[in-house]
Amino acid sequence: MAGVPLLAGTDAPNPGTTHGASLHRELELLIKAGLSATEALMAATSVPARIFGLRDRGRIAPGMRADLLLVGGNPVRDVTDTRNVVAVWKKGFIIDRRKRGSSRARAVD
């Protein structure tokens, strides 16, 4: 990569893309282009946070924003495991995904 940071993104809502969901395919394409799964995942998380100066996100640590996606499986071994979403947290609150279109969140004990 010659020291150039690579960021994952889908340019949604362009034709054929959707916010969020299209990123899963983007990760697959980055790996097909030669990135490791870890590099592709970083291109979607910590690298954009660093490049855009978002100091409160991009990694899991105390005091961070806590936007988290829990997936079943191991996306470092198989990046398609990112499609197996188990739970979502936004700003530390779990999102009730059963309520389609809902942004209802509740605190996690």
N, C-alpha and C positions, 0 to 999 in steps of 0.2 A: 504494500500500500504506500510505500515511499513516505511514510510519516503523515499522510493526509487522513484526517479523521473521516470515517465512513458512517453515515447516519441512515438508519432504516426509516422508510416512510413510503406511503402509498399515494400521496397526492389526492386523497379522497376529497370531494365527491366526483372525481373524473369518471367517465363511463367505464364500467367494469370494476369499480372500486367502491368499497364501503368503509366508513370510519371504523377502526378497530379490527374488524374481521379480516380485511385484506392484508393486514400485517403478518398474519400467519404464513401466507403464501410468499410474502416478501422475504421472510426468514429462510424459507426453503430455497428461494432463488439466490440469496446471498451465499448459502452453503454450496449450491451448485456452481457458483462463480468462483469458489475457492476458499471462502472463509471457513473457519472452524465453527462449530455450533456455539461455542463460548463467544467468539468474536461477533457472530451474528446477533446473539442475545444482547451483548454489550452495545451493539450498534442501535438497538431499540430501547436501551435503558440508560446506563450510566454515561455513555458517550454523549448523547444529546443533552442530558442534564448538565454535563460539564461544558459543552460548547455554548449552550444558551445561558450559562451562568445561573442555573437553577440549583442553588446550593442545598436546598432542603429535599431533594429527591435524586433518584438514580441509583440508590443503594439502600440496603436494609441496615439501619443503625438507630440507636436512641436519638430522639430529637428530630428525626426525618419526617416527612409528610405522611408516610405510610399509605401510599397508593400501591396496593399489592394484588397480584394475581396468583392464586394457588392452582396448580395443575396436577392432574394425575399422571404419573410416569416421571421420566427424567429427560427434559428437553436438551440436555447436553449430549445424551446418547442418541435421542431421536427427536429432532426439533418439532416434528408433527405432534408431539405430546402437548405443545402449547395450545392445541385445539381442544384438549380435554380439560376444560375449565371447571374446577371444583368450587371455587369461591373467589369473590372479588371484594377488596377493601378500598375505600376512597376516603382519604384524610383520616384513616384509622377506624372508619366505620364500615361494617360489613354491609354489602348491598344485597337486598332481598331480590334475587334474580327470578323468583317464581312469579313476581308481579311484573309481567311484560310491560316495558316502557316506563316502569316506575323507577324513580331515583330514591326510593325509600331506603333509608339506612338506619342501622341500630348500632349502638356501642357494643363492643365485644368485651366480656368480662375476662 
